[in-house]
Every structure is written in C-alpha cells, then in structure tokens.
Amino acid sequence: MEHSVRLGTQKYREAICGCLLKLREQEQLPLEIAEQRQGKRWLIQCKFQDPSPEVADDKGIVQRIYRYYLANALAETILLHWEKEHIEQTIKKKHHLTENNWEIVINKALDYLNKGLGQVQRYQVNRKASLVTQILSCLEHSVIFDMEGFLHFRAQEYKNDVSKAVEFALNEYVIEKEYLEFIQLLRHFVDSQKPRLECLHVGMTPKGKFHLYNNEGVKVTHQFLEDYQLDNVQELGYEDLLVSALIAVAPRQVTLHIRYEGYKDTLQTIRSVFGERVQDCQGCSLCEKF
C-alpha cells in the first residue's frame, strides 16, 4: 500500500526534512523522502509504502495515521522555526521600541506561548494540537500542502494566538518600564526629603491593616496619615496607604515586622524605593502584636 503527499516550501526545507527524518527514526515509519528544487521553492515528496498485506483492509485508517504524523512534523516546524521569526518581525515594526528592547519583548512573547498564555497551563501542547488539527484538515482534502500558503491563508486561529502573546508581552514590557520609571522617581523624592523620623517600624495584620511605630515603640500611624482620607481606606487600600505614608515620612531606616504571605508586591515596592534602608525584623515584642 502506498500513500504519497507533496509538501511545498520556500524557506523551511531543511526544517521540514529534519522533523520528518527524526519522526521516521523514532516511529520506524516506512517513509521515503525526495526533494526537488522548483525555482525559489522546494517540493518534498513524502511517500509511505507499507508492504504488509494486512494493511490493505485498513487503508483509510492507515492513511489517516500517516497524515497525522506528517501534520505533527509540520506543526513542529512551525513552532520551532516560523513562530520566532514571525514574532521578531512583528515586534521590530513597533516604532516605540529600541533595538535593545526587542529581545526582551520577543522572549516574553515566547515565554507566554511556551509556558502558558496568561494562566492557561500546558498551552504549548494545546497550541500544537490546534495546529495539527488545522493541518490535518488541509491534508484530508489534498495531497499537496504548501507551508507558506497555509501560514498565510489558513492558520488564522493559530496566528491570532501568536498575536495575543505579542500583545501580552508588549503590554507587560510597557507596564514594567513605567513601574521602573515610577520607582526611580519615588527614590529620588525620598532621597531628597528630610526624614521626619530616623527609624520607622511597620507591622501588618493578616487582613492587611498596617500600623506604624517609632523607635521607642510608640504608635504613630495616625500622626503620619493626617493628610489622607481614612474614611476611604477600603477604597484606597491599606497597602497603597502604607507606601504613601512611608514616602511622606522618608525615614532613614524602615524595619518590617511582617510575617504574612500575600503582600509581595507591596513589599517589593518598599524595598525598591528605600533600598538599603529596609531591614526585616527576625522577631521581637512588636512582632508578637501582629
């Protein structure tokens, strides 16, 4: 029994043949590969020939299996080769990015695609399965498959996923850049301020309510929050108020008495703004209050 499919491509001959040869070796497939140059294009003849007589009765099933193997190799080629090239081209067209930042955003986009788009687990596996399904649909209707034609006209669902990853990466890059600029501004402000206290101790309850103490253990929370609308504390958030209060006091030393998980972003902001001024208490009488 023989089943033959012709694959056309301009740019991915080596990649396709490499995936096919690897698949043939791994799965012990009765696959013969012949390559032919046609101008700028390559034609790759894939011929499956199984001499087993019992295969003839299941010709349709066997052909579907062979087509699945081909689709798998083609999907692998797209994921390993076309995808990064496409992401690079897309990002390099963004005029607000400098060349030094291209690689940052490219790697972020690839991370989204390979490790999970947003919070979707096993996204790489699902993405490949989606590609295989789309390629199989083409192979079921034709024994000729053109790689560039498929990517240009037929792979819209897959390309939409890649575009989403690029947008996620760009948005994250912009947010991180703005955050770093904001932190630098706050650091400059804190460094230029005269400290209202030499040392400020910060404690936080499990519900996120914070308390401020001076070095003598006297509670000074309200003293440094006179300018804030405490009636709206639920709307503003205790954590935002904490950062604002610390910046207003600009102490030479900030001692954190915080033992609870869940405030990593707030603590990271404090550490970024105050740098070496921050220290963590390893346990004291003040810690026991929280």
C-alpha positions in Angstrom: 0.0 0.0 0.0 1.3 3.4 -0.9 0.3 6.9 0.3 2.1 10.0 -1.1 1.9 13.7 -0.1 3.8 16.6 -1.6 5.0 19.4 0.6 5.9 22.8 -0.9 8.0 25.4 0.8 10.4 28.3 0.1 12.1 28.7 3.5 11.6 25.6 5.5 13.0 22.7 3.5 15.8 21.8 6.0 13.5 22.2 9.0 10.7 20.1 7.5 13.1 17.3 6.3 14.8 17.4 9.7 11.5 16.8 11.6 10.4 14.1 9.1 13.7 12.2 9.4 13.6 12.4 13.2 10.0 11.2 13.2 10.8 8.4 10.8 13.6 7.2 13.1 11.5 7.5 16.3 8.4 5.8 14.9 10.0 3.4 12.5 7.9 4.8 9.7 8.0 3.3 6.1 8.7 6.8 4.8 10.7 7.8 1.7 11.7 11.4 1.2 12.7 13.0 -2.1 13.5 16.7 -2.6 13.2 18.7 -5.8 14.0 22.4 -6.5 11.5 24.4 -8.4 12.8 28.0 -8.8 12.7 29.5 -5.3 10.5 26.7 -4.0 11.3 23.2 -2.8 9.0 20.3 -3.4 9.3 17.5 -0.8 7.8 14.2 -1.9 6.8 12.1 1.2 5.9 8.5 0.2 4.6 6.0 2.7 4.8 2.4 1.5 3.9 -0.5 3.7 4.4 -3.9 2.2 2.2 -5.7 4.9 -0.7 -7.4 3.2 -3.0 -7.0 6.2 -2.7 -3.2 5.8 -4.8 -3.2 2.6 -8.0 -3.9 4.5 -7.5 -0.8 6.7 -6.2 1.5 4.0 -8.3 4.5 5.2 -7.2 4.2 8.8 -3.5 3.8 7.9 -3.6 6.8 5.6 -5.1 8.9 8.4 -2.3 7.8 10.7 0.4 8.7 8.2 -1.3 12.1 7.6 -1.2 12.6 11.4 2.5 12.0 11.5 3.0 14.5 8.7 0.8 17.1 10.4 2.8 16.6 13.6 6.1 17.2 11.8 4.8 20.3 10.0 3.4 21.7 13.3 6.7 21.1 15.0 8.5 23.0 12.1 6.1 26.0 12.5 6.5 26.1 16.3 10.3 25.8 16.2 11.1 28.0 13.2 8.3 30.2 11.8 7.0 31.3 15.1 10.0 33.1 16.5 10.7 34.7 13.1 7.2 36.0 12.9 7.3 37.4 16.4 10.6 39.1 15.7 9.2 40.7 12.5 6.1 41.9 14.3 7.9 43.4 17.3 10.6 45.1 15.1 7.8 47.0 13.4 6.8 48.6 16.7 8.5 52.1 16.4 8.4 52.9 20.1 10.8 50.1 20.8 14.5 50.4 20.6 16.7 47.6 19.2 18.0 46.9 22.8 14.5 46.1 23.9 13.4 43.8 21.0 14.9 40.7 22.6 13.2 41.4 25.9 9.8 41.5 24.4 10.5 38.6 22.0 11.5 36.4 24.9 8.4 37.5 26.9 6.2 36.5 24.0 7.9 33.1 23.6 7.5 32.5 27.3 3.8 33.2 27.1 3.5 30.7 24.2 5.7 28.0 25.6 4.8 28.2 29.3 1.3 29.4 29.2 -0.6 32.3 27.7 -1.9 34.2 30.7 -2.8 31.5 33.3 -3.5 28.7 30.8 -1.5 25.7 31.7 0.0 23.3 29.1 -0.6 26.0 26.5 2.3 24.8 24.2 0.7 21.3 24.0 -2.7 22.8 23.2 -1.3 25.1 20.6 0.5 22.4 18.8 -2.7 20.2 18.9 -4.6 23.0 17.4 -2.1 23.4 14.6 -2.1 19.6 13.9 -5.9 19.7 13.6 -5.8 22.6 11.1 -3.0 20.9 9.0 -4.9 17.6 9.0 -8.0 19.4 7.7 -5.9 20.5 4.7 -4.2 17.1 4.1 -7.6 15.3 4.2 -8.7 17.4 1.2 -5.5 17.5 -0.8 -2.3 15.5 -1.3 -0.4 18.8 -1.8 0.5 21.0 1.2 2.2 24.4 0.8 3.7 25.6 4.1 3.8 29.4 3.3 0.3 29.2 1.8 -1.1 27.5 4.9 0.5 30.1 7.2 -0.7 33.0 5.1 -4.3 31.9 4.4 -5.3 29.0 6.6 -3.7 29.3 10.0 -5.7 32.3 11.3 -6.6 30.8 14.6 -3.0 29.9 15.4 -1.7 33.3 14.2 -4.3 35.0 16.4 -2.9 33.2 19.4 0.6 34.3 18.5 -0.6 37.9 18.1 -2.2 37.8 21.5 1.1 36.6 23.0 2.9 39.5 21.4 0.3 42.0 22.7 0.6 40.5 26.2 4.4 40.8 26.0 4.3 44.4 24.8 1.8 45.4 27.5 3.9 43.8 30.2 7.0 45.5 28.9 5.3 48.9 28.9 3.9 48.3 32.4 7.3 47.2 33.8 9.1 50.1 32.1 6.6 52.6 33.6 6.8 50.9 37.0 10.7 51.2 37.0 10.5 54.9 36.0 7.9 55.5 38.8 10.2 53.7 41.3 13.1 55.9 40.2 11.0 59.0 40.7 10.0 57.9 44.2 13.6 57.0 45.2 14.7 60.4 44.0 11.9 62.1 46.1 12.7 60.0 49.2 16.5 60.8 48.9 15.8 64.5 48.6 13.4 64.6 51.6 14.5 65.4 55.1 13.5 62.4 57.3 10.6 63.1 59.7 11.8 60.1 61.7 15.1 58.3 61.8 13.5 54.9 62.1 10.0 53.7 61.4 8.7 50.3 62.3 5.9 48.7 60.2 3.6 46.0 61.3 0.7 44.5 59.4 -2.3 42.4 60.4 -3.4 39.3 58.5 -6.2 41.3 57.0 -3.8 43.9 55.5 -4.2 46.7 58.0 -0.8 48.3 58.9 0.5 50.1 62.0 3.4 52.4 62.3 5.7 52.8 65.3 8.6 55.0 66.2 11.9 53.7 67.6 10.5 53.9 71.2 7.6 51.6 70.3 5.0 54.4 70.3 2.2 54.0 67.7 2.4 56.9 65.2 0.0 55.6 62.5 -2.5 58.5 62.6 0.2 61.1 63.0 1.6 60.4 59.6 -1.8 59.9 57.9 -3.4 63.2 58.7 -3.4 64.2 55.0 -5.2 61.0 53.9 -9.0 60.4 53.9 -9.1 57.5 56.4 -12.9 57.1 55.7 -11.9 55.9 52.2 -9.2 53.5 53.4 -11.1 50.5 52.0 -11.3 52.1 48.6 -7.7 53.2 48.6 -6.3 50.0 50.1 -4.2 49.7 53.2 -1.1 48.7 51.1 -1.3 51.8 49.0 -1.6 54.0 52.1 1.4 52.2 53.6 3.7 53.1 50.7 2.4 56.7 50.6 2.9 57.1 54.4 6.5 55.7 54.2 7.4 58.1 51.4 5.9 61.0 53.3 8.0 60.2 56.4 11.1 59.3 54.4 12.8 57.5 57.4 16.5 56.7 57.3 15.6 53.2 58.3 12.4 51.1 57.7 12.1 47.9 59.9 9.4 45.5 58.6 7.6 43.3 61.2 5.5 41.5 58.5 5.3 37.7 58.6 2.3 37.1 56.3 2.3 36.0 52.6 0.3 37.9 50.1 1.9 41.3 50.3 4.9 40.5 48.0 4.1 43.4 45.5 3.8 46.0 48.3 7.0 44.8 50.0 8.8 44.7 46.7 7.8 48.3 46.1 9.0 49.3 49.5 12.3 47.6 49.0 12.8 49.1 45.6 12.1 52.6 46.8 14.0 52.5 50.1 16.8 50.1 49.1 19.3 49.6 51.8 17.2 51.5 54.3 14.9 48.5 54.6 15.5 45.6 57.1 13.4 42.7 58.2 12.9 42.0 61.9 13.7 38.4 62.9 11.4 38.5 65.9 10.7 40.9 68.8 8.0 42.1 71.2 6.5 44.3 68.4 6.2 41.3 66.1 4.1 39.5 68.6 1.4 42.2 68.3 0.6 41.0 64.8 
